[in-house]
């Protein structure tokens, strides 16, 4: 993660509890949500787990989910849903390598 917006002592990685493991099937459910990119509303379909990860990353950086999606959108080379998934995965992989 970049230095801007980081919170001291916070980490994106955490251990999974048994109750979270039981909710795994819910994490795979698709959710369609509206986001605003450059002033235009669009809908994005992602699995619940990716929405949760995206929200956590945005909070970690001290920005809104919409702002984070705008950043991902500006740098993407594929469809937005795929770009968000790859971004979230890469953030968690980067964090795991630090540990």
C-alpha positions as CSV (number, residue, x, y, z in Angstrom):
1,X,0.0,0.0,0.0
2,X,1.2,3.5,-0.6
3,X,2.3,5.8,2.2
4,X,-0.6,8.2,1.7
5,X,-3.7,7.4,3.8
6,X,-2.2,4.5,5.7
7,X,-3.1,4.1,9.3
8,X,-0.3,3.2,11.7
9,X,-0.6,-0.3,13.0
10,X,-3.4,-1.3,10.8
11,X,-3.3,-4.3,8.4
12,X,-5.5,-5.6,5.7
13,X,-4.8,-9.2,6.6
14,X,-6.4,-11.0,9.4
15,X,-7.2,-14.5,10.6
16,X,-10.5,-16.1,9.7
17,X,-12.7,-17.2,12.5
18,X,-14.9,-20.3,12.4
19,X,-18.1,-18.2,12.1
20,X,-16.5,-16.4,9.0
21,X,-15.7,-19.8,7.5
22,X,-19.3,-20.8,7.9
23,X,-20.3,-17.7,5.9
24,X,-18.0,-18.6,2.9
25,X,-20.9,-19.3,0.6
26,X,-22.3,-15.9,1.3
27,X,-19.0,-14.4,0.4
28,X,-19.4,-15.9,-3.0
29,X,-22.8,-14.4,-3.7
30,X,-22.9,-11.8,-6.4
31,X,-23.9,-8.3,-5.4
32,X,-24.7,-5.4,-7.8
33,X,-24.0,-2.0,-6.5
34,X,-24.0,1.5,-7.9
35,X,-20.8,3.6,-8.0
36,X,-20.1,7.0,-9.3
37,X,-17.1,7.4,-11.7
38,X,-16.3,10.9,-13.0
39,X,-19.8,12.1,-12.1
40,X,-21.5,9.2,-13.8
41,X,-23.4,6.4,-12.0
42,X,-22.7,2.9,-13.1
43,X,-23.4,-0.5,-11.6
44,X,-20.7,-3.1,-10.8
45,X,-21.3,-6.8,-10.0
46,X,-18.9,-8.4,-7.6
47,X,-18.9,-11.2,-5.1
48,X,-19.6,-10.1,-1.5
49,X,-16.0,-10.9,-0.5
50,X,-14.6,-8.5,-3.0
51,X,-17.0,-5.7,-1.9
52,X,-15.9,-6.2,1.6
53,X,-12.2,-6.2,0.6
54,X,-12.7,-3.0,-1.5
55,X,-14.4,-1.3,1.5
56,X,-11.6,-2.4,3.8
57,X,-8.9,-1.1,1.5
58,X,-10.7,2.2,1.0
59,X,-11.0,2.6,4.8
60,X,-7.4,1.7,5.2
61,X,-6.4,4.4,2.8
62,X,-8.8,7.0,4.3
63,X,-10.9,7.4,1.0
64,X,-14.3,6.5,-0.1
65,X,-15.1,3.4,-2.1
66,X,-16.2,5.5,-5.0
67,X,-12.9,7.4,-5.0
68,X,-11.0,4.1,-4.9
69,X,-13.1,2.7,-7.8
70,X,-12.4,5.9,-9.8
71,X,-8.7,5.2,-9.3
72,X,-9.0,1.6,-10.4
73,X,-11.1,2.7,-13.4
74,X,-8.5,5.2,-14.5
75,X,-5.8,2.5,-14.6
76,X,-7.7,-0.5,-15.9
77,X,-7.1,-2.4,-19.1
78,X,-10.0,-4.8,-18.8
79,X,-13.7,-4.6,-17.6
80,X,-14.2,-2.8,-14.3
81,X,-15.4,-5.7,-12.3
82,X,-12.3,-7.7,-13.3
83,X,-10.0,-4.8,-12.6
84,X,-11.5,-4.4,-9.1
85,X,-11.0,-8.1,-8.3
86,X,-7.4,-8.0,-9.5
87,X,-6.8,-4.8,-7.5
88,X,-8.2,-6.2,-4.3
89,X,-6.3,-9.5,-4.7
90,X,-3.1,-7.6,-5.4
91,X,-3.5,-5.4,-2.3
92,X,-4.0,-8.5,-0.1
93,X,-1.1,-10.3,-1.7
94,X,1.2,-7.2,-1.2
95,X,0.1,-7.1,2.5
96,X,0.8,-10.8,3.0
97,X,4.3,-10.5,1.6
98,X,5.1,-7.8,4.2
99,X,4.3,-10.2,7.1
